[in-house]
Amino acid sequence: MASLDNLVVTTALPSIREDLGGGLSDLEWTVSAYTLAFAVLLMFGAALGDRFGRRRIFLLGLTLFTAGSAAAALSPGIGALIAARAVQGAGAAVSMPLTLTLLTTAIPAAKRGLAFGIWSGVNGLAVATGPLVGGALTEHFSWQWIFWVNVPVGAVLVPLAALRLRESRGAGPSLDAVGTLLVSLGLFGVVLGLIRGNPDGWASPLVLASLAGGVALLIAFVLYEQRWAEHPMLPMRLFRNRAFSAVNGSGLLMFLGMFGSIFLISQHLQTAGGYTPQEAGIRMLPWTGMPLIVAPIAGMLADRFGGRPVVVTGLVLQGLGLALYAVITGGHPHYEYGPVVPAVVLCGIGMSLYFAPTAALVMDSVRPQEQGIASGANNALREVGGALGVAVLSAVFSEQGGYDSEQSFVDGLVPALYVGAGVVLVAALCALLLPRRAKAPAGTAGPADGEGAGDAGQPVIEPVKA
């Protein structure tokens, strides 16, 4: 639910404008409000889980997301919808980074590769198929149903999670309020600047102030965590771990290239191909549906051969797929779907191979009590990468082409995809820095591997109470 709602609203915007009114800026904020709240509060959600209990905070976030979905469906005006989308984003940010730590607690180490592969496959599928789901529900029902579908799912998951999940906490005895405030405001400034860069202009006072202020606050966050924080929410020593740094760097670059490319290719199918949103989504299935098939297999391969070769192979295939799409599209005078199918399939396989091992690589590179915040940092960096990808590739597209004609769109799309492919291939080079077998720091035995709770390297596990 959390990943799907990143892009699910994009294909419903014309219907929302017809029902609720509002200008272009209002419609942009129905997308941006979720992205901002999601990216800004990810680190905060992980810190809350470590401090007050991961299952407890996960339930809080899931409840908040479900309530925000109902409020969005019932919105009487565009302002109420934007506010509800922000509530959704906050709930997703609080619950999303805790899913990996809860999964780590529940699954023995020997089976985590497969479990993380399934988790990653579903997550990647949800991100990529948001426009398809939104288009289908809007076309056959109404735009409100893109939010109503979350409500029964949340209503089932809340009691199920309360009964079946084990509680765990991080080792930090107190919440790092200063660090949380600095990183949240810093991410808000950076993401806001990236989102508003294209519509407002990169030289506008709002964009410049947001980017400069956000970067300054993030620098202040790093300095504070290094020098003054008694119990830092994100220990900077984690980045001295080669596996942690490499997987986060490659993740940011992967999402930059992949997210921006999907944003433009989905429009290419509708603008040049003349497909409806649902038809365009169906034609993206060789890409977006591939994780369900490949990701579990990739997880098992990572268990056997290590995560590095699987991740590097996936990133290389993803980059080559984007470049192939650009070559084929630029070489045809008119749009044809058939010739680009191999490129779309290549992108799907590459994305699947990348997603499957990354969760395990993040979890295995840190101590169990730091897994919540590590997951939050990884998700926050990927979310910022996605926002940056849409902004950067859209800027390249606008500079070289536009929406005036099919040829004008292709003129902008091709160089943008080359940029996206180049960024993903750089991510592959970054992933080469991963060790052959990620070695977790001392005291990192997973909670499912040993008995006892509350030891130095173990999260505190509490029994489920009736």
Buried (B, 14 or more C-beta within 10 A) or exposed (E): BBBBBBBBBBBBBEBBBEBBEBEEEBBBBBBBBBBBBBBBBBBBBBBBBBBBBBBBBBBBBBBBBBBBBBBBBEBEEBEBBBBBBBBBBBBBBBBBBBBBBBBBBBBEBEEBBBBBBBBBBBBBBBBBBBBBBBBBBBBEEBBBBBBBBBBEBBBEBBEEBBEEBBBBBBBBEEBBEBBBBBBBBBBBBBBBBBBBBBEBEBEBEEBBEBBEBBBBBBEBBBEBBEEEBEBBBBBBEBBEBBBBBBBBBBBBBBBBBBBBBBBBBBBBBBBBBEBBBBBBBBBBBBBBBBBBEBBBBBBBBBBEEBBBBBBBBBBBBBBBBBBBBBBBBBEEEEBEEEBBBBBBBBBBBBBBBBBBBBBBBBBBBBBBBBBBBBBBBBBBBBBBBBBBBBBBBBBBBEEBBEEEEBEBBBBBBBBBBBBBBBBBBBBBBBBEBBBEEBEBBEEBBBBBEEEEBEEEBBBBBBEEEE
